């Protein structure tokens, strides 16, 4: 399965993770987020960043390959989530769900609905999972440009 992640060119050469808290993880939990398509990755980046500076930062589209093995994935459906899961005030509950998955190492990848387009999915990849190195690879980093209409 191919997944997509937009990154600053400086960080586009490997699949490292900062451990910074986000919607599905707490601080110190080393995950990387990817979208099911290039377009979803773009929308997620625009929604997540308060400021995108294409003139001062070169971005790349990272194309990741994850082994096609159902045992590597855990899927959360909208029905599994709090009613207000798309709202910022739901972050603590979603972080609890993601943190439990991360700590228990239930799977390498957590498939979660996009808060922007709930019928599409984002993927949270546990970079500390024992199967990470053997099951996830960076296929390539492609040139990427921001359409100024999005900014």
mmCIF file of the C-alpha atoms, coordinates in Angstrom:
data_MODEL
# 
_entry.id   MODEL 
# 
loop_
_atom_site.group_PDB 
_atom_site.id 
_atom_site.type_symbol 
_atom_site.label_atom_id 
_atom_site.label_alt_id 
_atom_site.label_comp_id 
_atom_site.label_asym_id 
_atom_site.label_entity_id 
_atom_site.label_seq_id 
_atom_site.pdbx_PDB_ins_code 
_atom_site.Cartn_x 
_atom_site.Cartn_y 
_atom_site.Cartn_z 
_atom_site.occupancy 
_atom_site.B_iso_or_equiv 
_atom_site.pdbx_formal_charge 
_atom_site.auth_seq_id 
_atom_site.auth_comp_id 
_atom_site.auth_asym_id 
_atom_site.auth_atom_id 
_atom_site.pdbx_PDB_model_num 
ATOM 1   C CA . UNK A 1 1   ? 0.000   0.000  0.000  1.00 0.00 ? 1   UNK A CA 1 
ATOM 2   C CA . UNK A 1 2   ? 1.297   3.458  -0.898 1.00 0.00 ? 2   UNK A CA 1 
ATOM 3   C CA . UNK A 1 3   ? 0.759   6.312  1.563  1.00 0.00 ? 3   UNK A CA 1 
ATOM 4   C CA . UNK A 1 4   ? 1.636   9.991  1.231  1.00 0.00 ? 4   UNK A CA 1 
ATOM 5   C CA . UNK A 1 5   ? 3.210   12.555 3.515  1.00 0.00 ? 5   UNK A CA 1 
ATOM 6   C CA . UNK A 1 6   ? 4.243   16.161 2.864  1.00 0.00 ? 6   UNK A CA 1 
ATOM 7   C CA . UNK A 1 7   ? 7.424   17.238 4.604  1.00 0.00 ? 7   UNK A CA 1 
ATOM 8   C CA . UNK A 1 8   ? 9.988   19.976 4.636  1.00 0.00 ? 8   UNK A CA 1 
ATOM 9   C CA . UNK A 1 9   ? 12.753  18.853 2.269  1.00 0.00 ? 9   UNK A CA 1 
ATOM 10  C CA . UNK A 1 10  ? 15.142  18.711 5.240  1.00 0.00 ? 10  UNK A CA 1 
ATOM 11  C CA . UNK A 1 11  ? 13.045  15.900 6.790  1.00 0.00 ? 11  UNK A CA 1 
ATOM 12  C CA . UNK A 1 12  ? 12.038  14.125 3.572  1.00 0.00 ? 12  UNK A CA 1 
ATOM 13  C CA . UNK A 1 13  ? 14.932  11.681 3.311  1.00 0.00 ? 13  UNK A CA 1 
ATOM 14  C CA . UNK A 1 14  ? 13.929  9.273  6.086  1.00 0.00 ? 14  UNK A CA 1 
ATOM 15  C CA . UNK A 1 15  ? 10.965  8.163  8.150  1.00 0.00 ? 15  UNK A CA 1 
ATOM 16  C CA . UNK A 1 16  ? 11.953  9.625  11.482 1.00 0.00 ? 16  UNK A CA 1 
ATOM 17  C CA . UNK A 1 17  ? 9.462   11.035 13.945 1.00 0.00 ? 17  UNK A CA 1 
ATOM 18  C CA . UNK A 1 18  ? 9.711   13.953 16.369 1.00 0.00 ? 18  UNK A CA 1 
ATOM 19  C CA . UNK A 1 19  ? 7.484   12.605 19.139 1.00 0.00 ? 19  UNK A CA 1 
ATOM 20  C CA . UNK A 1 20  ? 5.441   15.816 19.139 1.00 0.00 ? 20  UNK A CA 1 
ATOM 21  C CA . UNK A 1 21  ? 1.805   15.448 20.241 1.00 0.00 ? 21  UNK A CA 1 
ATOM 22  C CA . UNK A 1 22  ? -0.908  15.571 17.622 1.00 0.00 ? 22  UNK A CA 1 
ATOM 23  C CA . UNK A 1 23  ? -4.517  14.410 17.186 1.00 0.00 ? 23  UNK A CA 1 
ATOM 24  C CA . UNK A 1 24  ? -3.784  10.683 17.661 1.00 0.00 ? 24  UNK A CA 1 
ATOM 25  C CA . UNK A 1 25  ? -0.648  10.685 19.832 1.00 0.00 ? 25  UNK A CA 1 
ATOM 26  C CA . UNK A 1 26  ? 0.800   12.217 22.980 1.00 0.00 ? 26  UNK A CA 1 
ATOM 27  C CA . UNK A 1 27  ? 4.208   13.824 23.437 1.00 0.00 ? 27  UNK A CA 1 
ATOM 28  C CA . UNK A 1 28  ? 6.989   11.232 23.359 1.00 0.00 ? 28  UNK A CA 1 
ATOM 29  C CA . UNK A 1 29  ? 5.075   8.780  21.160 1.00 0.00 ? 29  UNK A CA 1 
ATOM 30  C CA . UNK A 1 30  ? 6.999   8.437  17.922 1.00 0.00 ? 30  UNK A CA 1 
ATOM 31  C CA . UNK A 1 31  ? 4.536   8.169  15.076 1.00 0.00 ? 31  UNK A CA 1 
ATOM 32  C CA . UNK A 1 32  ? 4.381   9.552  11.588 1.00 0.00 ? 32  UNK A CA 1 
ATOM 33  C CA . UNK A 1 33  ? 1.168   10.539 9.847  1.00 0.00 ? 33  UNK A CA 1 
ATOM 34  C CA . UNK A 1 34  ? 0.367   9.824  6.208  1.00 0.00 ? 34  UNK A CA 1 
ATOM 35  C CA . UNK A 1 35  ? -2.654  10.215 3.969  1.00 0.00 ? 35  UNK A CA 1 
ATOM 36  C CA . UNK A 1 36  ? -4.280  7.724  1.645  1.00 0.00 ? 36  UNK A CA 1 
ATOM 37  C CA . UNK A 1 37  ? -3.761  10.108 -1.297 1.00 0.00 ? 37  UNK A CA 1 
ATOM 38  C CA . UNK A 1 38  ? -1.669  13.083 -2.301 1.00 0.00 ? 38  UNK A CA 1 
ATOM 39  C CA . UNK A 1 39  ? -4.756  15.304 -2.190 1.00 0.00 ? 39  UNK A CA 1 
ATOM 40  C CA . UNK A 1 40  ? -5.728  14.229 1.330  1.00 0.00 ? 40  UNK A CA 1 
ATOM 41  C CA . UNK A 1 41  ? -2.146  14.760 2.519  1.00 0.00 ? 41  UNK A CA 1 
ATOM 42  C CA . UNK A 1 42  ? -2.344  18.288 1.081  1.00 0.00 ? 42  UNK A CA 1 
ATOM 43  C CA . UNK A 1 43  ? -5.654  19.101 2.779  1.00 0.00 ? 43  UNK A CA 1 
ATOM 44  C CA . UNK A 1 44  ? -4.414  17.732 6.104  1.00 0.00 ? 44  UNK A CA 1 
ATOM 45  C CA . UNK A 1 45  ? -1.246  19.827 5.920  1.00 0.00 ? 45  UNK A CA 1 
ATOM 46  C CA . UNK A 1 46  ? -3.231  22.996 5.157  1.00 0.00 ? 46  UNK A CA 1 
ATOM 47  C CA . UNK A 1 47  ? -5.596  22.296 8.063  1.00 0.00 ? 47  UNK A CA 1 
ATOM 48  C CA . UNK A 1 48  ? -2.778  21.463 10.485 1.00 0.00 ? 48  UNK A CA 1 
ATOM 49  C CA . UNK A 1 49  ? -0.419  24.345 9.751  1.00 0.00 ? 49  UNK A CA 1 
ATOM 50  C CA . UNK A 1 50  ? -1.257  27.925 10.649 1.00 0.00 ? 50  UNK A CA 1 
ATOM 51  C CA . UNK A 1 51  ? 1.373   29.111 8.207  1.00 0.00 ? 51  UNK A CA 1 
ATOM 52  C CA . UNK A 1 52  ? 2.813   27.456 5.104  1.00 0.00 ? 52  UNK A CA 1 
ATOM 53  C CA . UNK A 1 53  ? 5.718   29.365 3.590  1.00 0.00 ? 53  UNK A CA 1 
ATOM 54  C CA . UNK A 1 54  ? 6.387   27.880 0.148  1.00 0.00 ? 54  UNK A CA 1 
ATOM 55  C CA . UNK A 1 55  ? 8.745   30.736 -0.751 1.00 0.00 ? 55  UNK A CA 1 
ATOM 56  C CA . UNK A 1 56  ? 11.073  29.996 2.164  1.00 0.00 ? 56  UNK A CA 1 
ATOM 57  C CA . UNK A 1 57  ? 10.696  26.222 2.601  1.00 0.00 ? 57  UNK A CA 1 
ATOM 58  C CA . UNK A 1 58  ? 10.998  23.533 -0.054 1.00 0.00 ? 58  UNK A CA 1 
ATOM 59  C CA . UNK A 1 59  ? 8.425   20.795 0.479  1.00 0.00 ? 59  UNK A CA 1 
ATOM 60  C CA . UNK A 1 60  ? 8.511   17.213 -0.771 1.00 0.00 ? 60  UNK A CA 1 
ATOM 61  C CA . UNK A 1 61  ? 5.808   14.594 -1.178 1.00 0.00 ? 61  UNK A CA 1 
ATOM 62  C CA . UNK A 1 62  ? 7.081   11.463 0.524  1.00 0.00 ? 62  UNK A CA 1 
ATOM 63  C CA . UNK A 1 63  ? 5.730   8.234  -0.968 1.00 0.00 ? 63  UNK A CA 1 
ATOM 64  C CA . UNK A 1 64  ? 5.747   5.448  1.606  1.00 0.00 ? 64  UNK A CA 1 
ATOM 65  C CA . UNK A 1 65  ? 5.263   1.748  1.002  1.00 0.00 ? 65  UNK A CA 1 
ATOM 66  C CA . UNK A 1 66  ? 3.635   -0.307 3.762  1.00 0.00 ? 66  UNK A CA 1 
ATOM 67  C CA . UNK A 1 67  ? 3.434   -4.079 3.408  1.00 0.00 ? 67  UNK A CA 1 
ATOM 68  C CA . UNK A 1 68  ? -0.035  -5.309 2.399  1.00 0.00 ? 68  UNK A CA 1 
ATOM 69  C CA . UNK A 1 69  ? -0.694  -7.436 5.450  1.00 0.00 ? 69  UNK A CA 1 
ATOM 70  C CA . UNK A 1 70  ? -3.996  -6.947 7.280  1.00 0.00 ? 70  UNK A CA 1 
ATOM 71  C CA . UNK A 1 71  ? -2.338  -7.937 10.568 1.00 0.00 ? 71  UNK A CA 1 
ATOM 72  C CA . UNK A 1 72  ? -0.234  -4.750 10.391 1.00 0.00 ? 72  UNK A CA 1 
ATOM 73  C CA . UNK A 1 73  ? -3.312  -2.489 10.511 1.00 0.00 ? 73  UNK A CA 1 
ATOM 74  C CA . UNK A 1 74  ? -5.914  -1.547 13.093 1.00 0.00 ? 74  UNK A CA 1 
ATOM 75  C CA . UNK A 1 75  ? -8.856  0.461  11.773 1.00 0.00 ? 75  UNK A CA 1 
ATOM 76  C CA . UNK A 1 76  ? -10.891 2.942  13.778 1.00 0.00 ? 76  UNK A CA 1 
ATOM 77  C CA . UNK A 1 77  ? -14.288 3.711  12.297 1.00 0.00 ? 77  UNK A CA 1 
ATOM 78  C CA . UNK A 1 78  ? -16.261 6.901  12.929 1.00 0.00 ? 78  UNK A CA 1 
ATOM 79  C CA . UNK A 1 79  ? -18.639 4.811  15.073 1.00 0.00 ? 79  UNK A CA 1 
ATOM 80  C CA . UNK A 1 80  ? -15.702 4.002  17.403 1.00 0.00 ? 80  UNK A CA 1 
ATOM 81  C CA . UNK A 1 81  ? -15.034 7.672  18.107 1.00 0.00 ? 81  UNK A CA 1 
ATOM 82  C CA . UNK A 1 82  ? -16.574 10.330 20.378 1.00 0.00 ? 82  UNK A CA 1 
ATOM 83  C CA . UNK A 1 83  ? -19.470 12.266 18.841 1.00 0.00 ? 83  UNK A CA 1 
ATOM 84  C CA . UNK A 1 84  ? -17.381 15.461 18.646 1.00 0.00 ? 84  UNK A CA 1 
ATOM 85  C CA . UNK A 1 85  ? -14.233 13.713 17.328 1.00 0.00 ? 85  UNK A CA 1 
ATOM 86  C CA . UNK A 1 86  ? -13.675 16.258 14.521 1.00 0.00 ? 86  UNK A CA 1 
ATOM 87  C CA . UNK A 1 87  ? -13.465 19.159 16.985 1.00 0.00 ? 87  UNK A CA 1 
ATOM 88  C CA . UNK A 1 88  ? -10.272 20.397 18.662 1.00 0.00 ? 88  UNK A CA 1 
ATOM 89  C CA . UNK A 1 89  ? -11.714 19.812 22.125 1.00 0.00 ? 89  UNK A CA 1 
ATOM 90  C CA . UNK A 1 90  ? -11.836 16.058 21.355 1.00 0.00 ? 90  UNK A CA 1 
ATOM 91  C CA . UNK A 1 91  ? -8.016  15.872 21.087 1.00 0.00 ? 91  UNK A CA 1 
ATOM 92  C CA . UNK A 1 92  ? -7.521  14.531 24.640 1.00 0.00 ? 92  UNK A CA 1 
ATOM 93  C CA . UNK A 1 93  ? -9.920  11.621 24.015 1.00 0.00 ? 93  UNK A CA 1 
ATOM 94  C CA . UNK A 1 94  ? -8.399  10.850 20.613 1.00 0.00 ? 94  UNK A CA 1 
ATOM 95  C CA . UNK A 1 95  ? -4.910  11.051 22.059 1.00 0.00 ? 95  UNK A CA 1 
ATOM 96  C CA . UNK A 1 96  ? -5.963  8.517  24.704 1.00 0.00 ? 96  UNK A CA 1 
ATOM 97  C CA . UNK A 1 97  ? -7.193  6.141  21.977 1.00 0.00 ? 97  UNK A CA 1 
ATOM 98  C CA . UNK A 1 98  ? -4.007  6.570  19.959 1.00 0.00 ? 98  UNK A CA 1 
ATOM 99  C CA . UNK A 1 99  ? -1.772  6.355  23.009 1.00 0.00 ? 99  UNK A CA 1 
ATOM 100 C CA . UNK A 1 100 ? -3.334  3.056  24.115 1.00 0.00 ? 100 UNK A CA 1 
ATOM 101 C CA . UNK A 1 101 ? -2.790  1.668  20.588 1.00 0.00 ? 101 UNK A CA 1 
ATOM 102 C CA . UNK A 1 102 ? 0.829   2.914  20.589 1.00 0.00 ? 102 UNK A CA 1 
ATOM 103 C CA . UNK A 1 103 ? 1.721   1.561  24.034 1.00 0.00 ? 103 UNK A CA 1 
ATOM 104 C CA . UNK A 1 104 ? 0.091   -1.831 23.477 1.00 0.00 ? 104 UNK A CA 1 
ATOM 105 C CA . UNK A 1 105 ? 1.648   -2.085 20.000 1.00 0.00 ? 105 UNK A CA 1 
ATOM 106 C CA . UNK A 1 106 ? -1.613  -3.544 18.744 1.00 0.00 ? 106 UNK A CA 1 
ATOM 107 C CA . UNK A 1 107 ? -0.471  -3.017 15.171 1.00 0.00 ? 107 UNK A CA 1 
ATOM 108 C CA . UNK A 1 108 ? 2.127   -1.162 13.160 1.00 0.00 ? 108 UNK A CA 1 
ATOM 109 C CA . UNK A 1 109 ? -0.427  1.186  11.588 1.00 0.00 ? 109 UNK A CA 1 
ATOM 110 C CA . UNK A 1 110 ? -3.574  2.823  12.932 1.00 0.00 ? 110 UNK A CA 1 
ATOM 111 C CA . UNK A 1 111 ? -6.055  3.661  10.156 1.00 0.00 ? 111 UNK A CA 1 
ATOM 112 C CA . UNK A 1 112 ? -8.197  6.634  11.213 1.00 0.00 ? 112 UNK A CA 1 
ATOM 113 C CA . UNK A 1 113 ? -10.884 8.645  9.444  1.00 0.00 ? 113 UNK A CA 1 
ATOM 114 C CA . UNK A 1 114 ? -9.898  12.103 8.265  1.00 0.00 ? 114 UNK A CA 1 
ATOM 115 C CA . UNK A 1 115 ? -11.574 14.895 10.245 1.00 0.00 ? 115 UNK A CA 1 
ATOM 116 C CA . UNK A 1 116 ? -11.751 16.838 6.974  1.00 0.00 ? 116 UNK A CA 1 
ATOM 117 C CA . UNK A 1 117 ? -13.232 14.027 4.850  1.00 0.00 ? 117 UNK A CA 1 
ATOM 118 C CA . UNK A 1 118 ? -14.446 11.266 7.228  1.00 0.00 ? 118 UNK A CA 1 
ATOM 119 C CA . UNK A 1 119 ? -14.972 8.776  4.395  1.00 0.00 ? 119 UNK A CA 1 
ATOM 120 C CA . UNK A 1 120 ? -11.230 8.919  3.631  1.00 0.00 ? 120 UNK A CA 1 
ATOM 121 C CA . UNK A 1 121 ? -8.410  7.721  5.853  1.00 0.00 ? 121 UNK A CA 1 
ATOM 122 C CA . UNK A 1 122 ? -5.176  8.860  7.381  1.00 0.00 ? 122 UNK A CA 1 
ATOM 123 C CA . UNK A 1 123 ? -2.602  6.439  8.706  1.00 0.00 ? 123 UNK A CA 1 
ATOM 124 C CA . UNK A 1 124 ? -0.659  6.759  11.945 1.00 0.00 ? 124 UNK A CA 1 
ATOM 125 C CA . UNK A 1 125 ? 2.523   4.684  11.752 1.00 0.00 ? 125 UNK A CA 1 
ATOM 126 C CA . UNK A 1 126 ? 4.321   3.626  14.931 1.00 0.00 ? 126 UNK A CA 1 
ATOM 127 C CA . UNK A 1 127 ? 7.995   4.183  14.096 1.00 0.00 ? 127 UNK A CA 1 
ATOM 128 C CA . UNK A 1 128 ? 9.046   2.267  17.250 1.00 0.00 ? 128 UNK A CA 1 
ATOM 129 C CA . UNK A 1 129 ? 7.022   -0.858 16.432 1.00 0.00 ? 129 UNK A CA 1 
ATOM 130 C CA . UNK A 1 130 ? 9.190   -3.994 15.987 1.00 0.00 ? 130 UNK A CA 1 
ATOM 131 C CA . UNK A 1 131 ? 7.911   -4.453 12.409 1.00 0.00 ? 131 UNK A CA 1 
ATOM 132 C CA . UNK A 1 132 ? 8.501   -0.842 11.314 1.00 0.00 ? 132 UNK A CA 1 
ATOM 133 C CA . UNK A 1 133 ? 11.911  -1.332 9.707  1.00 0.00 ? 133 UNK A CA 1 
ATOM 134 C CA . UNK A 1 134 ? 10.892  -4.466 7.834  1.00 0.00 ? 134 UNK A CA 1 
ATOM 135 C CA . UNK A 1 135 ? 7.408   -3.340 6.762  1.00 0.00 ? 135 UNK A CA 1 
ATOM 136 C CA . UNK A 1 136 ? 7.655   0.370  5.919  1.00 0.00 ? 136 UNK A CA 1 
ATOM 137 C CA . UNK A 1 137 ? 9.930   2.005  3.408  1.00 0.00 ? 137 UNK A CA 1 
ATOM 138 C CA . UNK A 1 138 ? 10.331  5.370  1.781  1.00 0.00 ? 138 UNK A CA 1 
ATOM 139 C CA . UNK A 1 139 ? 9.935   4.727  -1.948 1.00 0.00 ? 139 UNK A CA 1 
ATOM 140 C CA . UNK A 1 140 ? 10.798  8.245  -3.018 1.00 0.00 ? 140 UNK A CA 1 
ATOM 141 C CA . UNK A 1 141 ? 10.458  11.950 -2.241 1.00 0.00 ? 141 UNK A CA 1 
ATOM 142 C CA . UNK A 1 142 ? 8.843   13.822 -5.085 1.00 0.00 ? 142 UNK A CA 1 
ATOM 143 C CA . UNK A 1 143 ? 9.035   17.522 -5.856 1.00 0.00 ? 143 UNK A CA 1 
ATOM 144 C CA . UNK A 1 144 ? 5.985   19.306 -4.462 1.00 0.00 ? 144 UNK A CA 1 
ATOM 145 C CA . UNK A 1 145 ? 4.515   22.751 -4.992 1.00 0.00 ? 145 UNK A CA 1 
ATOM 146 C CA . UNK A 1 146 ? 1.758   24.604 -3.221 1.00 0.00 ? 146 UNK A CA 1 
ATOM 147 C CA . UNK A 1 147 ? -1.012  25.988 -5.349 1.00 0.00 ? 147 UNK A CA 1 
ATOM 148 C CA . UNK A 1 148 ? -1.233  29.555 -4.046 1.00 0.00 ? 148 UNK A CA 1 
ATOM 149 C CA . UNK A 1 149 ? -5.039  29.377 -4.028 1.00 0.00 ? 149 UNK A CA 1 
ATOM 150 C CA . UNK A 1 150 ? -4.757  27.097 -0.994 1.00 0.00 ? 150 UNK A CA 1 
ATOM 151 C CA . UNK A 1 151 ? -2.688  29.525 1.021  1.00 0.00 ? 151 UNK A CA 1 
# 
